[in-house]
Amino acid sequence: MNALYGAIYQTVLVCLMACSTLAFACDGLSAGQTFWIRLSSPVSSYSSKPGGKVTGILTEAIECDDDVVFPVGTRVDGVVRSVRKVGLGVRHETAAMVIEFNRATPAGGSPVAISAAVVEIENAREQVTKGTIQGIRSSDSPQGRINSRLRHLPTWNPYSDVGLIVFKASFPIFPEPEIYFPAGTDIRVKLNAAVSARSLAPVSAPADAVESSESMELETEARSLPTRTTTPAPVEADIVNLAFVGSRQQIESAFHEAGWVNSDNFTKHSFMRDFYAFLNNAATPRHPCGLFF
């Protein structure tokens, strides 16, 4: 009798395994697939060392045959493979870094080994060549470009020469050549090697928290909202293309937890700071934008 029960148990187990395989028909993640990571910790060519740890989170879900295997918020760990700093600029004019991400850990899941290299930095500053992040030169600025223009301007037009020289003397600012990525920097990476389906498991999608009655209420509320923002004049301005439901504190808290920062109001002080960032070839994370409450 025990033998019969054992045979039935094994048959049921095999059937469940077969059904699970059919339900999750993922063949694995192929090499060359790209995805975006947002850094959770800062990285710098000046202070980071080879072997230093790098952490981030996925900002987009990774799917395999329509099944989510790495949801948004999955922790991704990496390591600094090599780093070259500028220092005093005697040996090197530019900085360089190689970062490799080697593990992804979904919330409540087991770590999965990966091999992913950086292919893009979303800051309009550093470029990536074959996995190596290339820093900029200290002369890569409007002032530095003026130097090259002065050599090619016609000598019979001295007025433009004088104007450029005055501009260059008025703003003696040179960009920082070291690489620095604060927490919140978005990086696009590419898988160097395929990830086997045996290492992956489907993640159940979160249940829709909006009931039908609430959905109808939201639609009614949306129709009552203005379609454009207005200036203090008041004059109609930008089109409203996205609205958030909640109090100001709730929305700001959600943005802060996602790694966002508040934008500054457009003032003389913020304008001068943005202008300095332009001369310094630097990012302005608090640049004034169209987010209204």
TORKOL-418016 format. One record per residue: residue number from 1; x, y, z of N, C-alpha, C, CB in turn. Coordinates in steps of 0.02 Angstrom, whole numbers. Glycine has a CB too. Layout:
BEGIN
SITE,i,n.px,n.py,n.pz,ca.px,ca.py,ca.pz,c.px,c.py,c.pz,cb.px,cb.py,cb.pz
SITE,NUM,X,Y,Z,X,Y,Z,X,Y,Z,X,Y,Z
...
END
This chain:
BEGIN
SITE,i,n.px,n.py,n.pz,ca.px,ca.py,ca.pz,c.px,c.py,c.pz,cb.px,cb.py,cb.pz
SITE,1,41,-60,0,0,0,0,43,63,0,-47,0,61
SITE,2,96,61,41,141,118,43,175,129,-24,194,108,97
SITE,3,191,72,-58,223,77,-124,176,110,-173,244,8,-149
SITE,4,111,94,-168,61,123,-213,56,199,-202,-8,91,-203
SITE,5,53,217,-137,50,289,-121,113,325,-145,42,299,-45
SITE,6,170,292,-139,233,323,-162,233,333,-237,292,280,-142
SITE,7,207,284,-274,204,290,-347,157,347,-367,182,224,-379
SITE,8,100,352,-333,52,406,-349,83,474,-334,-13,396,-308
SITE,9,118,479,-277,150,542,-258,201,563,-311,184,536,-190
SITE,10,242,516,-334,293,532,-385,260,554,-450,339,473,-397
SITE,11,204,521,-468,170,539,-530,142,610,-526,114,490,-545
SITE,12,111,625,-469,83,693,-460,138,745,-461,44,697,-394
SITE,13,195,729,-430,251,776,-428,278,790,-498,307,750,-384
SITE,14,284,737,-538,308,746,-606,259,788,-647,319,678,-641
SITE,15,194,777,-637,144,816,-673,146,889,-654,74,787,-660
SITE,16,156,902,-589,160,972,-566,221,1006,-595,162,976,-490
SITE,17,277,970,-598,337,999,-627,328,1013,-701,397,953,-616
SITE,18,295,968,-736,283,978,-807,237,1037,-819,253,915,-838
SITE,19,185,1044,-778,139,1100,-785,175,1166,-771,79,1092,-738
SITE,20,219,1166,-720,256,1226,-704,302,1246,-761,297,1216,-641
SITE,21,333,1196,-794,377,1211,-850,338,1240,-908,414,1148,-872
SITE,22,278,1212,-921,237,1238,-975,212,1308,-960,177,1192,-989
SITE,23,196,1321,-897,170,1387,-879,225,1440,-884,141,1386,-808
SITE,24,287,1422,-869,343,1468,-872,390,1444,-927,380,1473,-804
SITE,25,376,1464,-988,413,1440,-1046,471,1485,-1064,367,1432,-1106
SITE,26,505,1512,-1014,561,1558,-1025,622,1519,-1048,576,1599,-962
SITE,27,654,1543,-1101,715,1511,-1125,778,1544,-1098,717,1513,-1201
SITE,28,769,1593,-1054,826,1628,-1026,835,1696,-1058,890,1587,-1035
SITE,29,877,1737,-1028,892,1803,-1054,952,1799,-1100,905,1854,-996
SITE,30,946,1826,-1159,999,1820,-1208,1053,1873,-1197,971,1827,-1278
SITE,31,1113,1857,-1219,1169,1905,-1216,1153,1963,-1262,1236,1871,-1235
SITE,32,1172,2023,-1241,1158,2082,-1280,1097,2120,-1258,1152,2064,-1351
SITE,33,1054,2090,-1216,995,2125,-1192,1016,2182,-1145,947,2075,-1155
SITE,34,983,2239,-1152,1001,2298,-1112,944,2316,-1065,1017,2357,-1157
SITE,35,961,2349,-1011,912,2374,-962,943,2430,-923,887,2316,-915
SITE,36,901,2468,-888,923,2528,-852,928,2514,-778,876,2586,-865
SITE,37,981,2542,-748,994,2537,-676,1003,2607,-648,1057,2493,-662
SITE,38,974,2618,-589,984,2682,-554,1029,2669,-494,916,2713,-532
SITE,39,1085,2704,-491,1133,2693,-437,1104,2710,-369,1196,2734,-450
SITE,40,1117,2667,-320,1097,2679,-251,1154,2708,-210,1072,2615,-219
SITE,41,1215,2704,-237,1273,2729,-201,1316,2768,-251,1314,2671,-168
SITE,42,1352,2819,-228,1393,2859,-274,1456,2821,-296,1414,2924,-241
SITE,43,1480,2839,-355,1541,2809,-383,1584,2866,-410,1525,2756,-439
SITE,44,1649,2863,-396,1693,2917,-417,1761,2888,-438,1702,2968,-361
SITE,45,1789,2917,-492,1855,2895,-513,1908,2918,-464,1871,2920,-583
SITE,46,1894,2969,-425,1944,2995,-378,1949,2953,-315,1927,3067,-360
SITE,47,1891,2928,-290,1891,2892,-226,1879,2817,-232,1838,2921,-181
SITE,48,1847,2795,-286,1833,2723,-293,1897,2685,-310,1780,2711,-348
SITE,49,1900,2623,-286,1959,2581,-298,1937,2518,-336,1992,2562,-231
SITE,50,1983,2486,-373,1967,2422,-404,1944,2372,-352,2027,2394,-443
SITE,51,1888,2339,-365,1860,2293,-317,1806,2324,-274,1913,2265,-274
SITE,52,1797,2390,-280,1745,2424,-241,1676,2403,-262,1753,2499,-246
SITE,53,1630,2401,-215,1561,2379,-228,1520,2437,-257,1529,2352,-164
SITE,54,1474,2418,-302,1427,2465,-332,1357,2435,-326,1445,2480,-407
SITE,55,1308,2474,-305,1240,2449,-298,1191,2494,-336,1220,2444,-223
SITE,56,1138,2464,-359,1086,2501,-394,1021,2461,-395,1108,2518,-465
SITE,57,970,2490,-425,906,2456,-431,882,2462,-503,853,2486,-382
SITE,58,843,2413,-525,815,2415,-592,759,2468,-594,788,2346,-612
SITE,59,759,2507,-647,706,2556,-657,656,2533,-710,735,2624,-676
SITE,60,666,2474,-737,618,2444,-784,618,2369,-772,637,2461,-858
SITE,61,559,2339,-780,554,2266,-769,586,2229,-827,479,2245,-762
SITE,62,617,2173,-812,647,2130,-863,602,2069,-872,719,2108,-843
SITE,63,580,2058,-933,534,2003,-948,569,1949,-989,473,2029,-986
SITE,64,543,1889,-982,566,1832,-1021,504,1796,-1046,613,1784,-979
SITE,65,491,1801,-1111,431,1771,-1140,368,1795,-1105,435,1695,-1138
SITE,66,362,1861,-1097,304,1894,-1067,297,1881,-992,242,1871,-1101
SITE,67,345,1848,-961,344,1838,-888,397,1884,-857,357,1763,-870
SITE,68,377,1920,-804,424,1963,-769,469,1920,-725,387,2017,-727
SITE,69,534,1924,-737,582,1886,-697,621,1932,-649,631,1848,-742
SITE,70,629,1996,-669,661,2046,-625,616,2107,-625,734,2063,-650
SITE,71,577,2118,-573,532,2175,-571,569,2240,-557,478,2165,-518
SITE,72,534,2295,-566,562,2360,-549,580,2361,-475,511,2418,-566
SITE,73,638,2388,-459,661,2390,-390,707,2334,-372,603,2389,-344
SITE,74,718,2286,-418,765,2232,-405,835,2260,-391,768,2183,-465
SITE,75,866,2236,-339,934,2259,-322,984,2227,-369,951,2242,-248
SITE,76,1030,2269,-393,1083,2246,-438,1150,2266,-408,1074,2274,-510
SITE,77,1194,2218,-399,1260,2231,-370,1313,2225,-423,1274,2181,-312
SITE,78,1364,2266,-415,1420,2265,-462,1486,2279,-427,1409,2316,-517
SITE,79,1538,2284,-467,1605,2295,-441,1644,2339,-489,1642,2227,-429
SITE,80,1687,2381,-462,1731,2422,-503,1790,2378,-525,1756,2486,-464
SITE,81,1795,2365,-589,1849,2323,-614,1915,2361,-621,1830,2293,-683
SITE,82,1911,2422,-645,1971,2463,-652,1952,2536,-648,2008,2447,-719
SITE,83,1999,2577,-628,1986,2649,-622,2051,2687,-635,1958,2666,-552
SITE,84,2044,2742,-671,2102,2785,-685,2081,2857,-669,2127,2778,-760
SITE,85,2114,2886,-620,2097,2954,-602,2145,3004,-633,2096,2962,-525
SITE,86,2123,3066,-637,2164,3119,-666,2215,3144,-616,2120,3177,-692
SITE,87,2192,3155,-554,2238,3181,-503,2262,3250,-522,2297,3134,-494
SITE,88,2328,3259,-524,2357,3324,-542,2360,3334,-618,2427,3329,-514
SITE,89,2342,3283,-655,2342,3289,-727,2410,3282,-760,2313,3354,-746
SITE,90,2458,3255,-723,2526,3247,-750,2530,3186,-796,2577,3240,-693
SITE,91,2502,3129,-773,2505,3068,-813,2445,3060,-859,2511,3007,-767
SITE,92,2386,3081,-835,2325,3071,-874,2285,3136,-877,2282,3013,-844
SITE,93,2257,3149,-936,2214,3207,-944,2140,3190,-932,2223,3236,-1014
SITE,94,2124,3127,-940,2054,3106,-932,2050,3047,-883,2023,3087,-999
SITE,95,1994,3041,-852,1981,2984,-807,1947,2928,-846,1938,3006,-747
SITE,96,1948,2868,-817,1916,2810,-848,1897,2761,-794,1962,2778,-901
SITE,97,1842,2725,-806,1818,2675,-759,1786,2617,-797,1768,2705,-708
SITE,98,1792,2558,-768,1756,2499,-794,1717,2470,-736,1806,2446,-824
SITE,99,1651,2467,-744,1606,2440,-693,1570,2380,-722,1556,2493,-667
SITE,100,1569,2325,-686,1532,2265,-708,1481,2247,-654,1581,2206,-721
SITE,101,1419,2236,-676,1367,2213,-631,1362,2137,-635,1298,2247,-648
SITE,102,1362,2104,-576,1369,2032,-576,1315,1994,-537,1435,2014,-548
SITE,103,1266,2031,-509,1214,1996,-471,1150,2037,-469,1239,1980,-400
SITE,104,1093,2003,-478,1027,2034,-472,987,1995,-420,990,2036,-541
SITE,105,956,2032,-373,920,2000,-319,850,2029,-314,957,2008,-252
SITE,106,798,1993,-340,730,2018,-332,709,2019,-259,681,1976,-374
SITE,107,663,2062,-242,638,2065,-173,606,1999,-154,587,2123,-165
SITE,108,632,1968,-100,606,1904,-77,629,1845,-118,532,1906,-78
SITE,109,673,1856,-166,698,1802,-209,771,1787,-196,688,1819,-282
SITE,110,797,1739,-234,867,1720,-227,910,1759,-276,875,1643,-238
SITE,111,973,1772,-258,1018,1807,-304,1030,1767,-368,1086,1821,-269
SITE,112,1035,1803,-423,1047,1773,-489,1112,1803,-516,987,1784,-538
SITE,113,1158,1760,-535,1222,1784,-562,1212,1810,-633,1275,1727,-561
SITE,114,1238,1869,-647,1236,1898,-713,1305,1926,-730,1181,1954,-717
SITE,115,1314,1945,-792,1374,1980,-813,1352,2035,-861,1426,1931,-847
SITE,116,1355,2097,-836,1329,2154,-876,1379,2211,-874,1261,2177,-849
SITE,117,1391,2240,-932,1437,2296,-939,1399,2361,-953,1488,2283,-995
SITE,118,1428,2416,-934,1398,2482,-945,1404,2501,-1018,1430,2536,-899
SITE,119,1349,2526,-1047,1351,2548,-1117,1330,2622,-1124,1306,2504,-1160
SITE,120,1299,2651,-1073,1277,2720,-1079,1267,2751,-1010,1211,2725,-1119
SITE,121,1287,2814,-1004,1275,2854,-943,1228,2911,-963,1343,2882,-912
SITE,122,1172,2916,-929,1123,2966,-947,1136,3031,-909,1051,2941,-933
SITE,123,1191,3065,-929,1206,3129,-899,1234,3179,-950,1255,3121,-842
SITE,124,1235,3160,-1015,1259,3204,-1068,1330,3229,-1054,1212,3264,-1076
SITE,125,1371,3188,-1023,1439,3208,-1005,1489,3154,-1024,1444,3224,-930
SITE,126,1490,3099,-986,1537,3045,-1001,1511,3001,-1058,1549,3002,-939
SITE,127,1558,2976,-1098,1543,2928,-1151,1569,2859,-1131,1573,2951,-1219
SITE,128,1541,2807,-1161,1562,2738,-1146,1587,2706,-1210,1504,2697,-1115
SITE,129,1646,2678,-1208,1677,2645,-1266,1697,2574,-1246,1738,2685,-1293
SITE,130,1663,2525,-1274,1678,2455,-1261,1681,2440,-1186,1745,2436,-1293
SITE,131,1631,2465,-1150,1626,2451,-1078,1666,2497,-1034,1646,2382,-1066
SITE,132,1708,2540,-1063,1749,2586,-1024,1718,2655,-1023,1821,2589,-1052
SITE,133,1705,2681,-964,1677,2748,-957,1733,2798,-964,1640,2756,-888
SITE,134,1728,2842,-1014,1780,2890,-1029,1760,2958,-1000,1792,2895,-1105
SITE,135,1804,2986,-959,1793,3052,-931,1807,3106,-982,1836,3063,-869
SITE,136,1789,3167,-965,1799,3224,-1011,1865,3259,-993,1740,3273,-1007
SITE,137,1888,3300,-1039,1947,3341,-1027,1926,3405,-990,1984,3358,-1093
SITE,138,1973,3433,-953,1957,3495,-918,1947,3553,-966,2013,3512,-869
SITE,139,1968,3544,-1029,1958,3596,-1080,1893,3586,-1119,2017,3597,-1128
SITE,140,1855,3534,-1102,1793,3520,-1138,1737,3564,-1109,1773,3445,-1133
SITE,141,1738,3627,-1127,1691,3677,-1102,1684,3732,-1154,1716,3706,-1033
SITE,142,1636,3776,-1146,1631,3832,-1193,1695,3872,-1198,1574,3878,-1173
SITE,143,1730,3881,-1140,1793,3918,-1142,1846,3881,-1182,1817,3930,-1072
SITE,144,1849,3815,-1173,1897,3776,-1211,1882,3776,-1285,1899,3705,-1186
SITE,145,1819,3774,-1303,1801,3776,-1374,1815,3844,-1404,1728,3759,-1384
SITE,146,1812,3897,-1362,1829,3964,-1387,1902,3966,-1408,1815,4017,-1334
SITE,147,1946,3933,-1371,2017,3931,-1389,2027,3906,-1460,2056,3888,-1340
SITE,148,1992,3853,-1477,2000,3825,-1544,1970,3871,-1596,1967,3755,-1548
SITE,149,1916,3907,-1579,1885,3953,-1627,1931,4012,-1641,1817,3977,-1601
SITE,150,1966,4036,-1590,2008,4095,-1599,2063,4083,-1650,2038,4116,-1533
SITE,151,2086,4020,-1654,2140,4005,-1700,2116,4006,-1772,2170,3938,-1684
SITE,152,2050,3998,-1783,2025,3992,-1851,1984,4052,-1874,1983,3930,-1857
SITE,153,1972,4101,-1829,1935,4160,-1851,1977,4203,-1898,1912,4201,-1790
SITE,154,1946,4234,-1946,1984,4277,-1992,2013,4337,-1956,1939,4301,-2050
SITE,155,2073,4354,-1972,2107,4410,-1938,2079,4477,-1957,2181,4408,-1953
SITE,156,2042,4481,-2014,2014,4545,-2035,1950,4563,-1997,2000,4544,-2109
SITE,157,1927,4520,-1952,1868,4535,-1912,1887,4533,-1838,1811,4485,-1928
SITE,158,1919,4586,-1813,1943,4584,-1744,1888,4589,-1692,1992,4640,-1733
SITE,159,1828,4612,-1711,1775,4621,-1662,1754,4555,-1629,1715,4655,-1694
SITE,160,1747,4503,-1670,1727,4439,-1641,1782,4411,-1597,1711,4389,-1697
SITE,161,1845,4422,-1615,1901,4400,-1573,1897,4433,-1504,1968,4415,-1606
SITE,162,1885,4497,-1503,1883,4534,-1440,1825,4509,-1396,1876,4609,-1453
SITE,163,1767,4498,-1428,1709,4474,-1390,1722,4407,-1358,1648,4471,-1435
SITE,164,1752,4361,-1396,1766,4295,-1369,1819,4298,-1314,1790,4248,-1425
SITE,165,1868,4340,-1322,1920,4347,-1271,1890,4375,-1206,1977,4392,-1296
SITE,166,1846,4424,-1212,1814,4453,-1153,1771,4401,-1118,1771,4514,-1172
SITE,167,1733,4361,-1157,1692,4308,-1128,1735,4258,-1090,1650,4272,-1182
SITE,168,1790,4237,-1121,1834,4187,-1090,1865,4215,-1026,1888,4166,-1139
SITE,169,1883,4279,-1026,1914,4309,-967,1863,4320,-912,1948,4375,-985
SITE,170,1799,4330,-931,1747,4343,-881,1726,4280,-844,1687,4374,-914
SITE,171,1734,4223,-876,1712,4160,-845,1769,4109,-847,1648,4132,-882
SITE,172,1820,4118,-805,1876,4070,-803,1858,4006,-766,1938,4103,-771
SITE,173,1813,3968,-795,1788,3907,-763,1807,3847,-805,1711,3910,-752
SITE,174,1832,3795,-773,1852,3735,-809,1818,3675,-776,1929,3726,-809
SITE,175,1790,3629,-816,1753,3572,-787,1799,3525,-748,1718,3534,-842
SITE,176,1768,3491,-701,1803,3440,-662,1813,3379,-706,1763,3422,-597
SITE,177,1874,3358,-719,1885,3301,-764,1873,3233,-732,1955,3303,-791
SITE,178,1870,3231,-665,1858,3166,-632,1786,3143,-644,1871,3172,-556
SITE,179,1776,3079,-645,1710,3049,-653,1676,3046,-585,1714,2978,-686
SITE,180,1615,3071,-582,1577,3066,-520,1504,3054,-537,1585,3131,-477
SITE,181,1478,2997,-512,1408,2979,-522,1374,2977,-453,1400,2910,-559
SITE,182,1333,3026,-437,1298,3024,-372,1245,2971,-372,1268,3092,-355
SITE,183,1219,2955,-313,1163,2910,-309,1104,2940,-347,1143,2896,-234
SITE,184,1071,2898,-387,1017,2922,-430,1036,2927,-502,994,2989,-406
SITE,185,1100,2918,-518,1122,2919,-588,1096,2858,-625,1199,2922,-592
SITE,186,1068,2868,-684,1041,2813,-724,1094,2787,-772,978,2835,-763
SITE,187,1102,2721,-773,1153,2688,-814,1120,2633,-853,1210,2660,-770
SITE,188,1135,2629,-918,1110,2574,-959,1166,2522,-966,1087,2599,-1030
SITE,189,1149,2460,-952,1197,2405,-955,1174,2352,-1004,1208,2375,-884
SITE,190,1222,2311,-1026,1208,2259,-1074,1236,2193,-1048,1238,2276,-1143
SITE,191,1196,2140,-1055,1218,2074,-1034,1275,2049,-1078,1159,2024,-1034
SITE,192,1330,2031,-1048,1386,2002,-1085,1374,1928,-1101,1451,2010,-1047
SITE,193,1337,1895,-1058,1324,1824,-1066,1251,1810,-1052,1370,1781,-1020
SITE,194,1225,1757,-1082,1155,1739,-1072,1144,1715,-1000,1134,1684,-1122
SITE,195,1084,1725,-976,1064,1701,-910,1018,1641,-919,1030,1757,-867
SITE,196,1037,1584,-892,999,1523,-902,930,1528,-870,1037,1463,-873
SITE,197,882,1494,-902,813,1493,-877,810,1458,-809,766,1458,-927
SITE,198,856,1413,-795,856,1377,-731,869,1424,-672,908,1322,-731
SITE,199,900,1482,-687,914,1530,-633,857,1579,-622,977,1569,-649
SITE,200,808,1578,-667,754,1628,-665,690,1598,-639,743,1659,-734
SITE,201,649,1640,-611,582,1619,-588,534,1676,-600,584,1600,-512
SITE,202,474,1662,-624,426,1716,-637,404,1750,-572,365,1689,-673
SITE,203,392,1815,-577,369,1854,-520,297,1874,-533,415,1916,-508
SITE,204,255,1860,-484,184,1876,-493,175,1951,-496,142,1846,-437
SITE,205,134,1974,-542,121,2045,-549,79,2069,-490,85,2060,-616
SITE,206,92,2130,-467,54,2156,-410,-19,2165,-430,83,2223,-386
SITE,207,-63,2152,-382,-135,2158,-396,-153,2231,-407,-176,2128,-339
SITE,208,-201,2241,-451,-223,2309,-465,-262,2335,-405,-267,2310,-529
SITE,209,-235,2388,-376,-265,2414,-314,-325,2459,-328,-213,2452,-275
SITE,210,-337,2477,-390,-391,2522,-406,-453,2482,-424,-372,2570,-463
SITE,211,-505,2486,-383,-567,2452,-397,-605,2490,-451,-609,2446,-333
SITE,212,-656,2457,-479,-694,2487,-533,-728,2552,-511,-746,2438,-559
SITE,213,-755,2553,-450,-787,2614,-426,-737,2671,-419,-822,2601,-358
SITE,214,-677,2655,-393,-625,2705,-387,-602,2729,-455,-566,2678,-347
SITE,215,-598,2682,-503,-578,2701,-571,-627,2751,-601,-573,2639,-615
SITE,216,-692,2739,-592,-742,2785,-618,-737,2853,-584,-813,2757,-609
SITE,217,-722,2852,-519,-715,2915,-482,-655,2954,-508,-707,2902,-407
SITE,218,-599,2918,-523,-540,2950,-550,-553,2980,-619,-482,2901,-553
SITE,219,-590,2943,-661,-606,2969,-727,-648,3033,-722,-643,2916,-768
SITE,220,-695,3033,-676,-737,3093,-666,-694,3152,-642,-793,3079,-616
SITE,221,-648,3138,-596,-604,3190,-571,-558,3216,-626,-563,3163,-512
SITE,222,-534,3171,-669,-488,3191,-722,-522,3238,-771,-463,3130,-759
SITE,223,-586,3227,-784,-622,3270,-832,-630,3341,-804,-690,3241,-849
SITE,224,-629,3348,-738,-639,3414,-708,-574,3453,-702,-670,3406,-640
SITE,225,-516,3421,-715,-452,3454,-709,-439,3500,-769,-396,3404,-702
SITE,226,-402,3554,-760,-384,3597,-816,-337,3561,-864,-351,3663,-791
SITE,227,-341,3578,-927,-299,3545,-977,-232,3580,-987,-336,3542,-1043
SITE,228,-226,3641,-961,-164,3678,-968,-145,3711,-901,-170,3732,-1023
SITE,229,-81,3722,-892,-57,3762,-836,-64,3836,-855,16,3744,-817
SITE,230,-60,3879,-806,-66,3950,-819,-9,3988,-784,-134,3978,-796
SITE,231,10,4043,-813,60,4087,-783,26,4134,-733,98,4127,-839
SITE,232,65,4169,-692,34,4216,-645,-7,4271,-679,86,4249,-602
SITE,233,0,4279,-745,-33,4335,-780,-109,4340,-773,-17,4330,-851
SITE,234,-152,4289,-782,-138,4220,-802,-145,4210,-878,-185,4171,-765
SITE,235,-97,4172,-905,-98,4154,-976,-88,4079,-980,-44,4193,-1016
SITE,236,-125,4047,-1025,-118,3975,-1032,-47,3957,-1056,-170,3947,-1082
SITE,237,-20,3904,-1026,49,3884,-1042,51,3811,-1063,97,3896,-981
SITE,238,90,3770,-1028,101,3700,-1049,38,3658,-1041,158,3670,-1008
SITE,239,33,3607,-1084,-22,3559,-1080,-9,3511,-1022,-29,3520,-1147
SITE,240,-61,3498,-983,-56,3449,-928,-61,3379,-958,-112,3460,-874
SITE,241,-7,3342,-956,-7,3274,-985,-1,3219,-933,48,3268,-1035
SITE,242,7,3237,-870,12,3186,-818,-10,3216,-752,85,3159,-812
SITE,243,-54,3180,-716,-79,3203,-652,-69,3149,-600,-154,3224,-657
SITE,244,-51,3169,-539,-41,3123,-484,-96,3132,-433,29,3133,-452
SITE,245,-119,3077,-405,-172,3078,-355,-141,3071,-286,-225,3022,-368
SITE,246,-153,3121,-244,-125,3119,-177,-108,3189,-153,-63,3075,-174
SITE,247,-89,3194,-90,-69,3258,-63,1,3276,-86,-72,3258,14
SITE,248,20,3339,-77,87,3360,-96,140,3320,-59,96,3435,-82
SITE,249,129,3309,6,178,3271,46,184,3199,22,157,3272,120
SITE,250,128,3167,5,130,3098,-20,168,3094,-86,59,3071,-29
SITE,251,156,3141,-130,189,3140,-196,263,3153,-189,158,3191,-243
SITE,252,282,3202,-148,353,3217,-139,389,3158,-106,361,3281,-96
SITE,253,356,3126,-58,387,3068,-25,398,3011,-75,344,3043,33
SITE,254,349,2999,-119,356,2947,-169,413,2961,-217,290,2938,-208
SITE,255,419,3024,-237,473,3043,-283,541,3036,-248,464,3114,-308
SITE,256,545,3057,-185,609,3053,-149,630,2981,-140,603,3088,-81
SITE,257,583,2937,-125,600,2866,-117,623,2835,-182,539,2827,-90
SITE,258,600,2862,-238,621,2837,-304,686,2868,-327,567,2850,-356
SITE,259,716,2912,-287,780,2941,-305,776,3009,-340,817,2895,-349
SITE,260,716,3039,-342,708,3104,-373,720,3159,-322,637,3110,-404
SITE,261,734,3220,-348,742,3278,-304,694,3332,-329,816,3303,-304
SITE,262,678,3379,-284,634,3434,-302,669,3481,-351,612,3473,-240
SITE,263,630,3509,-397,657,3559,-442,653,3628,-410,619,3559,-509
SITE,264,699,3672,-430,700,3739,-402,651,3785,-440,771,3768,-404
SITE,265,628,3836,-406,590,3888,-440,637,3929,-484,554,3933,-389
SITE,266,609,3957,-537,650,3995,-583,663,4064,-553,616,4001,-654
SITE,267,724,4074,-528,744,4137,-498,812,4157,-527,747,4132,-421
SITE,268,835,4217,-509,901,4238,-532,955,4192,-505,915,4311,-509
SITE,269,946,4170,-443,995,4125,-413,998,4058,-450,979,4113,-338
SITE,270,939,4028,-465,938,3965,-501,965,3973,-572,867,3935,-502
SITE,271,951,4031,-603,977,4044,-671,1053,4046,-670,949,4110,-699
SITE,272,1083,4082,-621,1155,4086,-618,1186,4018,-603,1176,4136,-564
SITE,273,1152,3978,-561,1179,3911,-548,1176,3868,-610,1139,3878,-491
SITE,274,1122,3873,-649,1117,3835,-712,1169,3859,-762,1047,3841,-742
SITE,275,1181,3924,-764,1231,3952,-810,1301,3928,-791,1228,4028,-811
SITE,276,1314,3926,-726,1379,3900,-703,1386,3826,-722,1386,3908,-626
SITE,277,1332,3788,-715,1335,3717,-735,1349,3710,-810,1269,3681,-717
SITE,278,1321,3755,-850,1334,3755,-922,1408,3767,-936,1291,3808,-957
SITE,279,1437,3816,-902,1508,3831,-912,1551,3775,-886,1526,3896,-878
SITE,280,1529,3741,-833,1567,3688,-801,1554,3619,-832,1553,3686,-728
SITE,281,1509,3616,-881,1491,3553,-914,1468,3502,-862,1550,3525,-954
SITE,282,1423,3524,-818,1400,3482,-763,1324,3476,-766,1422,3511,-695
SITE,283,1297,3426,-731,1225,3415,-729,1193,3461,-678,1209,3342,-713
SITE,284,1128,3475,-688,1090,3516,-641,1027,3477,-621,1071,3585,-672
SITE,285,1033,3434,-570,975,3392,-551,915,3431,-526,996,3344,-498
SITE,286,925,3493,-503,869,3534,-478,848,3587,-528,888,3566,-412
SITE,287,860,3575,-592,841,3623,-643,766,3635,-641,863,3599,-713
SITE,288,743,3698,-645,671,3711,-645,634,3673,-698,658,3784,-652
SITE,289,578,3642,-680,539,3604,-729,465,3615,-715,557,3528,-725
SITE,290,423,3583,-756,352,3594,-752,315,3544,-709,322,3594,-820
SITE,291,329,3542,-645,291,3499,-599,251,3543,-552,339,3451,-559
SITE,292,186,3541,-558,143,3587,-520,98,3549,-473,102,3631,-568
SITE,293,82,3580,-417,37,3550,-367,-26,3593,-361,72,3543,-298
END
